[in-house]
Amino acid sequence: MHSTIRGVAVLFIVLGLVAPARGEIIEQVLVKVNGDIITKTELEAKQIEALRRRLSQDIEPEALKNDEQLRKLLAEITPQILVEAVDELLMVQLAKERGYRLRDEQFRDWLAALRKEQNLEDEERFQAALKQEGMTIDDLRQQVERSFMITQVQRDEVGSKLSITEEEARLYYRARPQEFTEPASVTLREIFIEVPASSQQGQAGVNVAQDDKARAEAAAIRSRLLKGEDFATVAAEVSMAASKANGGLIGPIAVGELSEGLQELIAKMKPGEITAPIRTARGYQILKLETLKEASLQPFDTVRDLVAERVHGDRQQQEIRRFLARVRGQAIIEWKNTELKKAYEQVVAQTAPAPEQG
């Protein structure tokens, strides 16, 4: 996290947010939204949270050791953070105008459920968790109330527009068949004969004689199978893989999850056919293709609920974007930094909603 904090400072230098060293600065206002402000400190907190999310997903910690890489990452995520910060403030303002607030009993119920779910019912453990996040119970309540207010406003604005007709669901289904197609899959059986690793003069390697022995054993086993012996029975008898306990059964496995070479091999086989011994990193493998299921589009009636869920999600996002575009257009937004203004306006332009039809 030291690297993360250092990186936030790097970004402010890049964007020109660090003021000259003169006197003591209490706070730096980045933007005013209908008179309410978003400060440098607030943006910094959102940047750190965004970095945490990215780190937990797809960014290696090593990326934070290089100032240039971190500079690029922060410059990449900050424009969207600015848009989200302004949008959240606009919705909180609307919620306050409408008199929305989180009642004490609502917060108590929410907190009790959270503590039970996270196994934090012990007070000492709960306080330790708050401290780890750098929060007080008042901070937590403010965060929850903010989320509650935003959700209420979104429900007001888009809830009545989320009813879905049968026709819309079927149109979505026909337009996106790939979302409702079960991938091709195979069920295999395997017999594995291991080649013991050996060490010569301190270096690990493969003993040629042992490799020859394992290959000959695999060839003999395949001959037994070709003469009609049951694959599952032979696997249970001689295989050195864990699958022997299940007669060598593997799968079903999506074809796309197999190695390219194995996909090519299976594409030439028919159910019931047996491969020649295949050399792997650890030994020799014999495979039998049990079943091959081609990719198939699931009937609409079997995925009706899933289709409705997807349509609902898409519609919700579209309506929220339209709502936010209207609210932004009515707001007085005063930027104190031209670089941040440009970054904000670029994201807003790129995510502009499609015009309403009808």
N, C-alpha and C positions, 0 to 999 in steps of 0.2 A: 504493500500500500504506500510505502515511501515513494516508490517510483511513480505511482498514480498521482499523488499530490504534486510531485515535482513536475509531472506532465501537464497538470492543470495550469501551473504557473507558466510553463512553456507556451501553452495556447494563448494565454492572455497577452504575452509578449508578441506573439505572431499577429494577433488581431488588434494590437494597439490598445489593450485595455488597462495596462499598467501605467498609472500616472507618474509624472516626474517625482523624484525624491524631494519633496518640499513639505515641511510641516507634518502634521498628522492628519490622515484622511479617515473620517469615520466610516463612510460607505460610498460606494460608487453606483449611481443609478444608470442602468442600461437602457431602459425603455419605460415610458408611462403609457398605461392602457386605461383610458377613461379616468385619468387622474391617479389610479393606483400604480405602484411601481414594481418593477422586477430589478433586483440588485445583482451586482457581481457575485456576492456571496451566495445568493439563491441559485444563480446559474452554475456556479462552481459545484454546489452540492448535487445538482442534477447531472452534471458531467461525471462526477465520481460515481454516482449510482449507475449511470449508463455504462461506464467502464467496467464496473463490477459485473453487470449483466453480460457484456461482451466477453469478458474473461471466463465466465462460467460456461460460455457457449462454444466459441470458436477461435479465440485469440490466445496464443501461447504466452505464458508469463514473460518469456524472453523478449517479447515485443515491447515491453515496458522498460527494458534496459537500454533501449536505443532512443535518444531524444528525437531523431528524425522520424522514426517509425511512429512514435507516440504523437508527435506533432501532426502527422498525417491522419492518424486515427481520430484524434480529437477534432481536427478540422472537418473530418467526415461526419462525425455524429452531432456536432454542435448545431448546425442549421435546423435539423429536425427537433432538437431539444428546444430551441427558441420558439418554434411554431407551437409545440405542445405546451410550453410554459404560458404563452399568450392565450392559447385556446382555453387552458384550464382556468386562467384568471377571468376570462370573459364569462365562462360558465358559472364560476363562483359568484361573480357580480350579479348575474341573473338570479341565481339561487337566493342570494340575500334580498334582492328586490321582491322576490316571491315569498319571503318569510320562511324559507326552509332552514332547519337546524336539526342537529342530532340531539335527541332527548337523552337525558341521563340513563333512563332504563334501557334505551336502545344500545347505548355504548356498553352498559354493564352486560347485557345479553351477548353482544358481539365479543366482548373481551373474555367472558366465561367460555364461550365456544372455542375461541382461539387458544386459550390456555389448555383446555382439555385436548384439543387436536394436536397441539405441539408438546404435550406432556410437560406443561409448565404450571401445573396447579400448585406446586410448592412455591411459596412466596419468595424464598431466597433464590430459587432457581429462576423465577420470573424476573426478579430485579437484576440478576446477573445477566440475563438475556437482554434486558433493556440497556444496561450499561455497555454491553458488547456492541450494541448498535448505536451507542452515543445518544440515547434518547431518554427522556423522562416520560412519565405517564401522561403529562399534559401535552408533550410533543406527539405522543401516539394518538391521543384523542383528537388533536387538531388535524392530524393526517387522515384519520378515519372520517372525521366530519367533512373534510374537504372532498374525499372520495364519495361520501354519501350525497353531498350536495350536487356534485357533477352528475352522478347517476340519476338523480331525481330530475334534473333539467333535461338530460338526454331522453328519459322516459316520456316526459311531457312533450318533447318536440318530435320524436320519431315513433313513439309507441303505437300511435293510431295508424301508421303507414306500413306496418309490418305484417299485415294479414296476407296470406299467400293462397292463391287459387290453384286448383288442380292443373289448369292449363299452364301456369307459370312454372310449376314444378316439372311438368313433362317437357316443356321447352328447355329448361336448364339441363335436364337429364339427356335430352337428345343432342344438345350443343356440347356437352362435355362427357362423351362416353368413356374417355380414359379414366375419369374419376371413379367409375363404377364397374370397371373391368377387372375381374380376377386374373392375376398374372398366370402365365403358364407355369406348371409345377411338375416335379417328378418325385417319385418314391423309388429309392434304391435299396439294394442290399449290398453289403461289403464283406470281404474277407481280407484281413490285413496280416501280412507276415513281416515282422520287424527284422531289420538288419542291425545287429548290435554295433554300437559305436566302439571304436578301439582307440588306443593311444599308443603312438610310437614315438620314442625319443621326446616325450613331453608334449607332442602335438596330437590333438584329436583328429581322427579321420575314419575312413571306412576300410576294413580289412577285405581285400579282394576275395579271399577264399570264403569268408562269411557272406559276402554279397552273392557270390556264385551259388552258395548253398541255399540262401533264401530264394533266389530266382528259380532254382530248380524245384524247390518245395512248392512255390506258387504255381509253377507250370504243372506239377503233378496234381495239385489240387484242382486246377482248371480241367484237367483231363477227366478227373472223377465227375466233375459237374457236367461236362459234355456227354458223359456216358449215362447221365440220367439221375445221379444222386441229388437229393434235395438240398438246395443252396442253404436254407436256414439251418438244417441239421448239420451240414458240414461246417458252416460258420460257427455254430455253437461249439463244435468239436475242436477246430484248429485256429480260429481267428485270434489275433492278439489285440484287437480293438475292443473298446468298452461296449460297442454295439453287439458283441457276440451274445450278450445276455438276452438280446431280443432277436436272435437269429440273424444278426447283421443288418437289421432294418434301419434305414435312415430316411427321414422325411415324413410328410411331404416337404419339399424345399422349392422355393421359387427359382425358376431357371436362371433368372437374372442375378441370383446370389452366388451361382457357381462360377468357378474360374472360366476364363474364355476358352481354354483348351478343353475343359470338361464339357462345356456347352457344345463345342464343335463335335466332340466324340458322341455325345448323347443324341445329337441331331441326326446322326447316321444309323441309330439303333432303333429297334422295335421292342416293345415290351416282351420280356422273357429272354432277350439276348444277353450274353455274358461277354465282358471285355477280356482281352488278353491281360496278363499281369502288367500293371502300370507302376513305373518306378516313381516313388514319392521321396520326399526329403528323408523319411525315416525307414523306408522299406518298400514292399511291393503290395499293391492293392488290386483286388479283383472285384469288379462291380457287376451287378445284375440290374437291368432296368425292369423294375416291377410294374410301374404305371407311369404314363405320361399324359398329363391333362393340359390341353391347349388353353390359351387365354380365352376367356369368355365374358361377354357382357352380362351382368346380372340383370334379371328381369326387373322392370320398374317396380312392380308390386312388392318385391323383396327388399328394395332399398328406398321405399317411399319416405320413411322417417328420416333417413340420412339425406335424401335430396332436399326435403323440407328444411332441415337444419342448415344445409349449405346455402339455400336460397335466402333463408332468414338472415344468416350472417352477412351475405353479400348486400342484401337490401339495407340492413342496419348500417353498414359502413357507408353506403352511398348516401343514405339520408342524413347521417351524422356529418358527412363532408359538406352536403348542401346547407345544412343548418349552420355549421361553423362559418362557411363562406358568407352567409347572410349576416351573421353577427359581426364578423370582422369588417364587412363593408359598412356597418353602421357605427363602428367604434372609432374613437379618436386615439390613434396610436402614434406616439411621439418618440422616435428613436434618438438616442444620445450618441450613437456610434454608427457611422455610415457603413462600415464593413459588416456589422451585424445586421443592419437594415437590408443590405444587398443579399446576404445569406438567407434571411427570413423570407424576403419577397421571392427569391428564386424557388424555394421549396413550395411556397403558396401557389406560385404559378404552375409548378410541375404537378401538383396534386389537386388542381382545380377540378371540381366535380362536373360530370356530364350534365348538360341542361335537362331539366325535367321534361318528360314527354306528356303529351295530352293537352 
